[in-house]
Structure formats: C-alpha cells, structure tokens
Amino acid sequence: MPRTTSSTAASRKRPVNLTLSESLVADLKGYTTNLSATAEELLTAYVVEQKQARSSRQQQADQTVAGWNALHADIGSFADEHSTL
C-alpha cells in the first residue's frame, strides 16, 4: 500500500548523507524551499513505482509458469520422447 504524505510526515526521521552537485542544489533552490521533503516525496513515489514494477514482473513470471505447466499436463514433457533409460 502506498504511503501517504501524512504518514510520511508523521514517521520517524533519520539523518542520511546525500551528495548532490552544487549546480543541482542551486537549481533546486528555485523550485523548493524544503529539499528534504521534496526528496522524500520523490523517493517514496520511486519506491512505489519499483514495487509495482516488481509485482508486475512476478505476475508475468507466474503466468508463464502456469502456461508451461498446463502445456506439460496436456502433452507431457518434450524430453519424454528422448529418454536415455
């Protein structure tokens, strides 16, 4: 479940070191007065996006496995005709 802005603001904060170029920080000052809050908001959105992408990839993999298993149940294994026993 995505975190909301209010839950992000209410959660415990932890200081971290973040290195950014001076020119980027100078540009950012024109867009935001609270770089930490902006970075947290953008990173939270990034994490949500990555979790959704991972979930989508997992669903695709699960569907692929289910398809192969259904094929195997219908026609058997491709290796059945080439048994070395």
N, C-alpha and C positions, 0 to 999 in steps of 0.2 A: 504494500500500500504506500503510495507516495506521501512523503512528509509535507505537511502544510507549512506555510510561512510562520504561523503562530507557534506550531510545535517546534520548528527550528529555532525560533527566537527564545522559546522557553527552555530548550535543552541546555545542558551544561556546556560551557565553552572551554576550549583548551587552546592554549597558545601553540602555534606551529611556526616554523621558519619557512618562508616562501621567498624565493629570489626572482625578481622581475627586472626587466631592463628599465633604466632610468627614463628613457623616452616613452615607454609604455605607461609608466606610472604618471608621467607628466600629462600624457593624453587622457588618461583615465580621470584625472582630477577635473577635467572639463565635463565629465559625464556623471560622476558620482562623488558625493562627499563622504561616503562610508564604504571604502574599498573592501573591508572585511565582510560586511553584509552582502555586498554585491557578489563577491567571490563565493560566499557560502550559498547564495541563491543559485548562481550558475552551476556550481559543483553539485548541488542537490539535484538540479534538473538533469545534469550529465549522468549521475548515478542512476536515476530513474530510467533514463533512456537506455543505458547499458544493461540494466536488469531486464527491461522489456525485450531488448535485442537477444539477450542470452536465453530468455524464456521462449522466444520465437524460434531460435535455432534448435532448442531442445525439443519443441513440439514437432518441428520438421524431421528431426532425427527419429523421434518416436513413431511418426507416421511412416517413415521409410522402413524402419524395423518391422512395424506391423504389416506393411506390404510384402516385405520379403518373407516373413513368417507365414502369411496367407498363401503366397506362391508356393512355398515349401510344403505346406499342408496339402495343397491341391495336386501338385505334380511331383513332389518329392525333391530330393537333393540332386543338383546337377552332377554330383560325384557318384551317385548310385550306379550309373552305367559303367563307371571306370574303377570299380573296386579292385584292389590288388590282392584280396583274400581268396 
